[in-house]
Each structure stands twice: as structure tokens, then as C-alpha cells.
Amino acid sequence: MATLVLVDVYAADRGTNNDVEGWHRLLNSKAGHGKLNLYQLVNLLKQEATLEVKLISRGAAVRVQRSKSPLPQDERLHIWSLG
């Protein structure tokens, strides 16, 4: 019989679906909102992949948090842990 393991990832500092949606929105904007043909799209994806590899290899890939957020992530988690 399989053993079930409970995993709590609420406070984990990991990428979320919002990160993917933000990347998709940026890529969609660069792609002219669907006005690229297949070859242009492949070229754009290749450029994006090359850029990401460069950022990751330099250790410069970061998760961007909007400055409009009322509280930084660390402060929100601290408040949540108090309640």
C-alpha cells in the first residue's frame, strides 16, 4: 500500500502560476498578440530561451515582484504566521 505524505508549500518561495502568466503575457506582447507565423514564433522562443540561459548562468535570473504590492512577500508571510 502507498504511503501518503502531506506537503505544505504555502510559505515556499517558489514560482507560481502567476509567474507563468506574467511570462506568457510578456511573450504574447513581444509576439504581437498572435500576429507571428510559425517560423517567427520559433525564432522568438529561441531568443527567449537563449536569454534565460544567459541569465541563469550568470545567476541574474530573479523573480520580479511588482512594486505596487502593498506588502513584500516576507512581511506577508510573517503576518500570516502570527495569526
PDB file as gemmi writes it, atoms N, CA and C in Angstrom:
CRYST1    1.000    1.000    1.000  90.00  90.00  90.00 P 1                      
ATOM      1  N   MET A   1       0.838  -1.176   0.000  1.00  0.00           N  
ATOM      2  CA  MET A   1       0.000   0.000   0.000  1.00  0.00           C  
ATOM      3  C   MET A   1       0.889   1.247   0.000  1.00  0.00           C  
ATOM      4  N   ALA A   2       0.445   2.279  -0.708  1.00  0.00           N  
ATOM      5  CA  ALA A   2       1.199   3.525  -0.810  1.00  0.00           C  
ATOM      6  C   ALA A   2       1.048   4.354   0.459  1.00  0.00           C  
ATOM      7  N   THR A   3       2.109   5.057   0.812  1.00  0.00           N  
ATOM      8  CA  THR A   3       2.089   5.951   1.959  1.00  0.00           C  
ATOM      9  C   THR A   3       1.833   7.367   1.468  1.00  0.00           C  
ATOM     10  N   LEU A   4       0.879   8.040   2.089  1.00  0.00           N  
ATOM     11  CA  LEU A   4       0.568   9.418   1.726  1.00  0.00           C  
ATOM     12  C   LEU A   4       1.436  10.373   2.531  1.00  0.00           C  
ATOM     13  N   VAL A   5       1.953  11.377   1.867  1.00  0.00           N  
ATOM     14  CA  VAL A   5       2.803  12.369   2.516  1.00  0.00           C  
ATOM     15  C   VAL A   5       2.144  13.732   2.342  1.00  0.00           C  
ATOM     16  N   LEU A   6       1.982  14.449   3.435  1.00  0.00           N  
ATOM     17  CA  LEU A   6       1.404  15.789   3.390  1.00  0.00           C  
ATOM     18  C   LEU A   6       2.523  16.797   3.144  1.00  0.00           C  
ATOM     19  N   VAL A   7       2.351  17.608   2.136  1.00  0.00           N  
ATOM     20  CA  VAL A   7       3.351  18.612   1.795  1.00  0.00           C  
ATOM     21  C   VAL A   7       2.686  19.981   1.842  1.00  0.00           C  
ATOM     22  N   ASP A   8       3.243  20.878   2.634  1.00  0.00           N  
ATOM     23  CA  ASP A   8       2.720  22.237   2.734  1.00  0.00           C  
ATOM     24  C   ASP A   8       3.683  23.163   2.008  1.00  0.00           C  
ATOM     25  N   VAL A   9       3.226  23.779   0.938  1.00  0.00           N  
ATOM     26  CA  VAL A   9       4.077  24.671   0.157  1.00  0.00           C  
ATOM     27  C   VAL A   9       3.596  26.111   0.227  1.00  0.00           C  
ATOM     28  N   TYR A  10       2.724  26.419   1.200  1.00  0.00           N  
ATOM     29  CA  TYR A  10       2.171  27.768   1.258  1.00  0.00           C  
ATOM     30  C   TYR A  10       3.261  28.822   1.375  1.00  0.00           C  
ATOM     31  N   ALA A  11       4.175  28.644   2.298  1.00  0.00           N  
ATOM     32  CA  ALA A  11       5.192  29.673   2.542  1.00  0.00           C  
ATOM     33  C   ALA A  11       6.451  29.460   1.702  1.00  0.00           C  
ATOM     34  N   ALA A  12       6.438  28.490   0.820  1.00  0.00           N  
ATOM     35  CA  ALA A  12       7.619  28.228  -0.009  1.00  0.00           C  
ATOM     36  C   ALA A  12       7.816  29.363  -1.010  1.00  0.00           C  
ATOM     37  N   ASP A  13       9.053  29.760  -1.188  1.00  0.00           N  
ATOM     38  CA  ASP A  13       9.376  30.826  -2.137  1.00  0.00           C  
ATOM     39  C   ASP A  13       9.623  30.180  -3.496  1.00  0.00           C  
ATOM     40  N   ARG A  14       8.568  29.835  -4.157  1.00  0.00           N  
ATOM     41  CA  ARG A  14       8.643  29.162  -5.452  1.00  0.00           C  
ATOM     42  C   ARG A  14       7.823  29.939  -6.455  1.00  0.00           C  
ATOM     43  N   GLY A  15       8.112  29.694  -7.717  1.00  0.00           N  
ATOM     44  CA  GLY A  15       7.325  30.293  -8.780  1.00  0.00           C  
ATOM     45  C   GLY A  15       5.903  29.769  -8.741  1.00  0.00           C  
ATOM     46  N   THR A  16       4.984  30.581  -9.142  1.00  0.00           N  
ATOM     47  CA  THR A  16       3.584  30.183  -9.132  1.00  0.00           C  
ATOM     48  C   THR A  16       3.017  30.316 -10.525  1.00  0.00           C  
ATOM     49  N   ASN A  17       1.763  29.992 -10.631  1.00  0.00           N  
ATOM     50  CA  ASN A  17       1.075  30.136 -11.897  1.00  0.00           C  
ATOM     51  C   ASN A  17       1.112  31.590 -12.353  1.00  0.00           C  
ATOM     52  N   ASN A  18       1.100  32.533 -11.411  1.00  0.00           N  
ATOM     53  CA  ASN A  18       1.170  33.951 -11.770  1.00  0.00           C  
ATOM     54  C   ASN A  18       2.469  34.288 -12.482  1.00  0.00           C  
ATOM     55  N   ASP A  19       3.563  33.630 -12.092  1.00  0.00           N  
ATOM     56  CA  ASP A  19       4.844  33.843 -12.775  1.00  0.00           C  
ATOM     57  C   ASP A  19       4.742  33.409 -14.228  1.00  0.00           C  
ATOM     58  N   VAL A  20       4.129  32.264 -14.434  1.00  0.00           N  
ATOM     59  CA  VAL A  20       3.978  31.747 -15.797  1.00  0.00           C  
ATOM     60  C   VAL A  20       3.060  32.659 -16.601  1.00  0.00           C  
ATOM     61  N   GLU A  21       1.988  33.116 -15.979  1.00  0.00           N  
ATOM     62  CA  GLU A  21       1.070  34.018 -16.669  1.00  0.00           C  
ATOM     63  C   GLU A  21       1.752  35.329 -17.033  1.00  0.00           C  
ATOM     64  N   GLY A  22       2.610  35.835 -16.145  1.00  0.00           N  
ATOM     65  CA  GLY A  22       3.347  37.063 -16.434  1.00  0.00           C  
ATOM     66  C   GLY A  22       4.306  36.882 -17.588  1.00  0.00           C  
ATOM     67  N   TRP A  23       5.006  35.738 -17.601  1.00  0.00           N  
ATOM     68  CA  TRP A  23       5.935  35.455 -18.700  1.00  0.00           C  
ATOM     69  C   TRP A  23       5.149  35.311 -20.008  1.00  0.00           C  
ATOM     70  N   HIS A  24       4.009  34.629 -19.934  1.00  0.00           N  
ATOM     71  CA  HIS A  24       3.197  34.431 -21.135  1.00  0.00           C  
ATOM     72  C   HIS A  24       2.683  35.768 -21.670  1.00  0.00           C  
ATOM     73  N   ARG A  25       2.286  36.657 -20.777  1.00  0.00           N  
ATOM     74  CA  ARG A  25       1.794  37.971 -21.203  1.00  0.00           C  
ATOM     75  C   ARG A  25       2.906  38.762 -21.894  1.00  0.00           C  
ATOM     76  N   LEU A  26       4.107  38.718 -21.332  1.00  0.00           N  
ATOM     77  CA  LEU A  26       5.242  39.413 -21.936  1.00  0.00           C  
ATOM     78  C   LEU A  26       5.574  38.822 -23.310  1.00  0.00           C  
ATOM     79  N   LEU A  27       5.604  37.503 -23.383  1.00  0.00           N  
ATOM     80  CA  LEU A  27       5.902  36.848 -24.657  1.00  0.00           C  
ATOM     81  C   LEU A  27       4.815  37.146 -25.683  1.00  0.00           C  
ATOM     82  N   ASN A  28       3.572  37.126 -25.258  1.00  0.00           N  
ATOM     83  CA  ASN A  28       2.463  37.430 -26.156  1.00  0.00           C  
ATOM     84  C   ASN A  28       2.575  38.857 -26.682  1.00  0.00           C  
ATOM     85  N   SER A  29       3.011  39.762 -25.833  1.00  0.00           N  
ATOM     86  CA  SER A  29       3.208  41.149 -26.250  1.00  0.00           C  
ATOM     87  C   SER A  29       4.332  41.252 -27.278  1.00  0.00           C  
ATOM     88  N   LYS A  30       5.453  40.561 -27.013  1.00  0.00           N  
ATOM     89  CA  LYS A  30       6.567  40.564 -27.955  1.00  0.00           C  
ATOM     90  C   LYS A  30       6.174  39.924 -29.277  1.00  0.00           C  
ATOM     91  N   ALA A  31       5.246  38.981 -29.231  1.00  0.00           N  
ATOM     92  CA  ALA A  31       4.822  38.261 -30.433  1.00  0.00           C  
ATOM     93  C   ALA A  31       3.737  39.014 -31.191  1.00  0.00           C  
ATOM     94  N   GLY A  32       3.391  40.189 -30.745  1.00  0.00           N  
ATOM     95  CA  GLY A  32       2.374  40.970 -31.445  1.00  0.00           C  
ATOM     96  C   GLY A  32       0.977  40.410 -31.289  1.00  0.00           C  
ATOM     97  N   HIS A  33       0.724  39.753 -30.161  1.00  0.00           N  
ATOM     98  CA  HIS A  33      -0.596  39.208 -29.826  1.00  0.00           C  
ATOM     99  C   HIS A  33      -1.118  38.277 -30.915  1.00  0.00           C  
ATOM    100  N   GLY A  34      -0.284  37.327 -31.315  1.00  0.00           N  
ATOM    101  CA  GLY A  34      -0.717  36.288 -32.241  1.00  0.00           C  
ATOM    102  C   GLY A  34      -0.536  36.616 -33.709  1.00  0.00           C  
ATOM    103  N   LYS A  35       0.229  37.641 -34.006  1.00  0.00           N  
ATOM    104  CA  LYS A  35       0.395  38.043 -35.404  1.00  0.00           C  
ATOM    105  C   LYS A  35       1.670  37.484 -36.038  1.00  0.00           C  
ATOM    106  N   LEU A  36       2.308  36.521 -35.379  1.00  0.00           N  
ATOM    107  CA  LEU A  36       3.516  35.910 -35.924  1.00  0.00           C  
ATOM    108  C   LEU A  36       3.164  34.608 -36.634  1.00  0.00           C  
ATOM    109  N   ASN A  37       3.923  34.311 -37.683  1.00  0.00           N  
ATOM    110  CA  ASN A  37       3.755  32.988 -38.274  1.00  0.00           C  
ATOM    111  C   ASN A  37       4.607  32.000 -37.470  1.00  0.00           C  
ATOM    112  N   LEU A  38       4.523  30.737 -37.804  1.00  0.00           N  
ATOM    113  CA  LEU A  38       5.190  29.704 -37.032  1.00  0.00           C  
ATOM    114  C   LEU A  38       6.700  29.919 -36.956  1.00  0.00           C  
ATOM    115  N   TYR A  39       7.328  30.258 -38.059  1.00  0.00           N  
ATOM    116  CA  TYR A  39       8.779  30.429 -38.072  1.00  0.00           C  
ATOM    117  C   TYR A  39       9.217  31.629 -37.232  1.00  0.00           C  
ATOM    118  N   GLN A  40       8.441  32.694 -37.254  1.00  0.00           N  
ATOM    119  CA  GLN A  40       8.758  33.854 -36.424  1.00  0.00           C  
ATOM    120  C   GLN A  40       8.587  33.508 -34.945  1.00  0.00           C  
ATOM    121  N   LEU A  41       7.550  32.733 -34.620  1.00  0.00           N  
ATOM    122  CA  LEU A  41       7.319  32.326 -33.240  1.00  0.00           C  
ATOM    123  C   LEU A  41       8.462  31.446 -32.739  1.00  0.00           C  
ATOM    124  N   VAL A  42       8.901  30.495 -33.559  1.00  0.00           N  
ATOM    125  CA  VAL A  42      10.015  29.632 -33.171  1.00  0.00           C  
ATOM    126  C   VAL A  42      11.273  30.472 -32.928  1.00  0.00           C  
ATOM    127  N   ASN A  43      11.527  31.448 -33.778  1.00  0.00           N  
ATOM    128  CA  ASN A  43      12.684  32.325 -33.607  1.00  0.00           C  
ATOM    129  C   ASN A  43      12.576  33.120 -32.301  1.00  0.00           C  
ATOM    130  N   LEU A  44      11.394  33.639 -32.003  1.00  0.00           N  
ATOM    131  CA  LEU A  44      11.183  34.385 -30.760  1.00  0.00           C  
ATOM    132  C   LEU A  44      11.410  33.492 -29.546  1.00  0.00           C  
ATOM    133  N   LEU A  45      10.891  32.272 -29.579  1.00  0.00           N  
ATOM    134  CA  LEU A  45      11.084  31.341 -28.465  1.00  0.00           C  
ATOM    135  C   LEU A  45      12.558  30.984 -28.292  1.00  0.00           C  
ATOM    136  N   LYS A  46      13.275  30.853 -29.395  1.00  0.00           N  
ATOM    137  CA  LYS A  46      14.708  30.560 -29.329  1.00  0.00           C  
ATOM    138  C   LYS A  46      15.459  31.728 -28.685  1.00  0.00           C  
ATOM    139  N   GLN A  47      15.099  32.958 -29.048  1.00  0.00           N  
ATOM    140  CA  GLN A  47      15.729  34.137 -28.445  1.00  0.00           C  
ATOM    141  C   GLN A  47      15.452  34.196 -26.941  1.00  0.00           C  
ATOM    142  N   GLU A  48      14.206  33.915 -26.565  1.00  0.00           N  
ATOM    143  CA  GLU A  48      13.839  33.918 -25.144  1.00  0.00           C  
ATOM    144  C   GLU A  48      14.624  32.856 -24.385  1.00  0.00           C  
ATOM    145  N   ALA A  49      14.749  31.677 -24.959  1.00  0.00           N  
ATOM    146  CA  ALA A  49      15.478  30.597 -24.301  1.00  0.00           C  
ATOM    147  C   ALA A  49      16.953  30.964 -24.139  1.00  0.00           C  
ATOM    148  N   THR A  50      17.535  31.560 -25.164  1.00  0.00           N  
ATOM    149  CA  THR A  50      18.934  31.979 -25.097  1.00  0.00           C  
ATOM    150  C   THR A  50      19.135  33.016 -24.000  1.00  0.00           C  
ATOM    151  N   LEU A  51      18.220  33.961 -23.904  1.00  0.00           N  
ATOM    152  CA  LEU A  51      18.299  34.985 -22.866  1.00  0.00           C  
ATOM    153  C   LEU A  51      18.192  34.359 -21.479  1.00  0.00           C  
ATOM    154  N   GLU A  52      17.245  33.441 -21.293  1.00  0.00           N  
ATOM    155  CA  GLU A  52      17.066  32.801 -19.987  1.00  0.00           C  
ATOM    156  C   GLU A  52      18.307  32.007 -19.589  1.00  0.00           C  
ATOM    157  N   VAL A  53      18.900  31.297 -20.537  1.00  0.00           N  
ATOM    158  CA  VAL A  53      20.108  30.521 -20.245  1.00  0.00           C  
ATOM    159  C   VAL A  53      21.232  31.455 -19.797  1.00  0.00           C  
ATOM    160  N   LYS A  54      21.374  32.592 -20.478  1.00  0.00           N  
ATOM    161  CA  LYS A  54      22.413  33.552 -20.100  1.00  0.00           C  
ATOM    162  C   LYS A  54      22.166  34.092 -18.695  1.00  0.00           C  
ATOM    163  N   LEU A  55      20.922  34.455 -18.395  1.00  0.00           N  
ATOM    164  CA  LEU A  55      20.605  34.997 -17.067  1.00  0.00           C  
ATOM    165  C   LEU A  55      20.842  33.964 -15.974  1.00  0.00           C  
ATOM    166  N   ILE A  56      20.425  32.732 -16.225  1.00  0.00           N  
ATOM    167  CA  ILE A  56      20.600  31.683 -15.220  1.00  0.00           C  
ATOM    168  C   ILE A  56      22.075  31.388 -15.006  1.00  0.00           C  
ATOM    169  N   SER A  57      22.852  31.315 -16.080  1.00  0.00           N  
ATOM    170  CA  SER A  57      24.278  31.008 -15.944  1.00  0.00           C  
ATOM    171  C   SER A  57      25.034  32.117 -15.213  1.00  0.00           C  
ATOM    172  N   ARG A  58      24.561  33.354 -15.314  1.00  0.00           N  
ATOM    173  CA  ARG A  58      25.181  34.476 -14.591  1.00  0.00           C  
ATOM    174  C   ARG A  58      24.655  34.611 -13.170  1.00  0.00           C  
ATOM    175  N   GLY A  59      23.621  33.840 -12.857  1.00  0.00           N  
ATOM    176  CA  GLY A  59      22.982  33.970 -11.548  1.00  0.00           C  
ATOM    177  C   GLY A  59      22.146  35.223 -11.449  1.00  0.00           C  
ATOM    178  N   ALA A  60      21.733  35.745 -12.598  1.00  0.00           N  
ATOM    179  CA  ALA A  60      20.994  37.006 -12.632  1.00  0.00           C  
ATOM    180  C   ALA A  60      19.494  36.804 -12.848  1.00  0.00           C  
ATOM    181  N   ALA A  61      19.063  35.570 -12.930  1.00  0.00           N  
ATOM    182  CA  ALA A  61      17.635  35.317 -13.117  1.00  0.00           C  
ATOM    183  C   ALA A  61      16.940  35.510 -11.776  1.00  0.00           C  
ATOM    184  N   VAL A  62      16.026  36.437 -11.729  1.00  0.00           N  
ATOM    185  CA  VAL A  62      15.318  36.736 -10.486  1.00  0.00           C  
ATOM    186  C   VAL A  62      13.818  36.765 -10.750  1.00  0.00           C  
ATOM    187  N   ARG A  63      13.089  36.571  -9.681  1.00  0.00           N  
ATOM    188  CA  ARG A  63      11.648  36.695  -9.748  1.00  0.00           C  
ATOM    189  C   ARG A  63      11.320  38.145  -9.454  1.00  0.00           C  
ATOM    190  N   VAL A  64      10.588  38.767 -10.344  1.00  0.00           N  
ATOM    191  CA  VAL A  64      10.248  40.174 -10.194  1.00  0.00           C  
ATOM    192  C   VAL A  64       8.905  40.284  -9.486  1.00  0.00           C  
ATOM    193  N   GLN A  65       8.882  41.059  -8.424  1.00  0.00           N  
ATOM    194  CA  GLN A  65       7.642  41.317  -7.703  1.00  0.00           C  
ATOM    195  C   GLN A  65       7.251  42.758  -7.948  1.00  0.00           C  
ATOM    196  N   ARG A  66       6.000  42.961  -8.327  1.00  0.00           N  
ATOM    197  CA  ARG A  66       5.554  44.319  -8.619  1.00  0.00           C  
ATOM    198  C   ARG A  66       5.708  45.214  -7.401  1.00  0.00           C  
ATOM    199  N   SER A  67       6.118  46.433  -7.636  1.00  0.00           N  
ATOM    200  CA  SER A  67       6.286  47.365  -6.528  1.00  0.00           C  
ATOM    201  C   SER A  67       4.937  47.844  -5.991  1.00  0.00           C  
ATOM    202  N   LYS A  68       3.869  47.608  -6.739  1.00  0.00           N  
ATOM    203  CA  LYS A  68       2.544  48.017  -6.291  1.00  0.00           C  
ATOM    204  C   LYS A  68       1.998  47.125  -5.184  1.00  0.00           C  
ATOM    205  N   SER A  69       2.665  45.993  -4.955  1.00  0.00           N  
ATOM    206  CA  SER A  69       2.221  45.091  -3.908  1.00  0.00           C  
ATOM    207  C   SER A  69       2.272  45.830  -2.577  1.00  0.00           C  
ATOM    208  N   PRO A  70       1.180  45.811  -1.795  1.00  0.00           N  
ATOM    209  CA  PRO A  70       1.151  46.580  -0.557  1.00  0.00           C  
ATOM    210  C   PRO A  70       2.172  46.105   0.478  1.00  0.00           C  
ATOM    211  N   LEU A  71       2.480  44.815   0.496  1.00  0.00           N  
ATOM    212  CA  LEU A  71       3.454  44.293   1.447  1.00  0.00           C  
ATOM    213  C   LEU A  71       4.408  43.352   0.728  1.00  0.00           C  
ATOM    214  N   PRO A  72       5.687  43.399   1.062  1.00  0.00           N  
ATOM    215  CA  PRO A  72       6.622  42.432   0.483  1.00  0.00           C  
ATOM    216  C   PRO A  72       6.258  41.004   0.915  1.00  0.00           C  
ATOM    217  N   GLN A  73       6.673  40.029   0.145  1.00  0.00           N  
ATOM    218  CA  GLN A  73       6.365  38.626   0.424  1.00  0.00           C  
ATOM    219  C   GLN A  73       6.764  38.220   1.832  1.00  0.00           C  
ATOM    220  N   ASP A  74       7.964  38.591   2.265  1.00  0.00           N  
ATOM    221  CA  ASP A  74       8.438  38.204   3.601  1.00  0.00           C  
ATOM    222  C   ASP A  74       7.539  38.762   4.698  1.00  0.00           C  
ATOM    223  N   GLU A  75       7.102  40.002   4.525  1.00  0.00           N  
ATOM    224  CA  GLU A  75       6.241  40.629   5.546  1.00  0.00           C  
ATOM    225  C   GLU A  75       4.875  39.960   5.578  1.00  0.00           C  
ATOM    226  N   ARG A  76       4.327  39.617   4.415  1.00  0.00           N  
ATOM    227  CA  ARG A  76       3.021  38.927   4.386  1.00  0.00           C  
ATOM    228  C   ARG A  76       3.108  37.577   5.087  1.00  0.00           C  
ATOM    229  N   LEU A  77       4.195  36.834   4.838  1.00  0.00           N  
ATOM    230  CA  LEU A  77       4.351  35.523   5.467  1.00  0.00           C  
ATOM    231  C   LEU A  77       4.508  35.666   6.969  1.00  0.00           C  
ATOM    232  N   HIS A  78       5.208  36.709   7.423  1.00  0.00           N  
ATOM    233  CA  HIS A  78       5.370  36.937   8.864  1.00  0.00           C  
ATOM    234  C   HIS A  78       4.010  37.215   9.502  1.00  0.00           C  
ATOM    235  N   ILE A  79       3.214  38.059   8.895  1.00  0.00           N  
ATOM    236  CA  ILE A  79       1.893  38.364   9.428  1.00  0.00           C  
ATOM    237  C   ILE A  79       1.018  37.119   9.442  1.00  0.00           C  
ATOM    238  N   TRP A  80       1.117  36.322   8.380  1.00  0.00           N  
ATOM    239  CA  TRP A  80       0.315  35.097   8.307  1.00  0.00           C  
ATOM    240  C   TRP A  80       0.696  34.136   9.445  1.00  0.00           C  
ATOM    241  N   SER A  81       1.984  34.050   9.750  1.00  0.00           N  
ATOM    242  CA  SER A  81       2.446  33.124  10.793  1.00  0.00           C  
ATOM    243  C   SER A  81       1.986  33.569  12.184  1.00  0.00           C  
ATOM    244  N   LEU A  82       1.708  34.855  12.365  1.00  0.00           N  
ATOM    245  CA  LEU A  82       1.255  35.365  13.659  1.00  0.00           C  
ATOM    246  C   LEU A  82      -0.191  34.993  13.937  1.00  0.00           C  
ATOM    247  N   GLY A  83      -0.992  34.895  12.876  1.00  0.00           N  
ATOM    248  CA  GLY A  83      -2.421  34.693  13.046  1.00  0.00           C  
ATOM    249  C   GLY A  83      -2.813  33.309  13.274  1.00  0.00           C  
TER     250      GLY A  83                                                      
END                                                                             
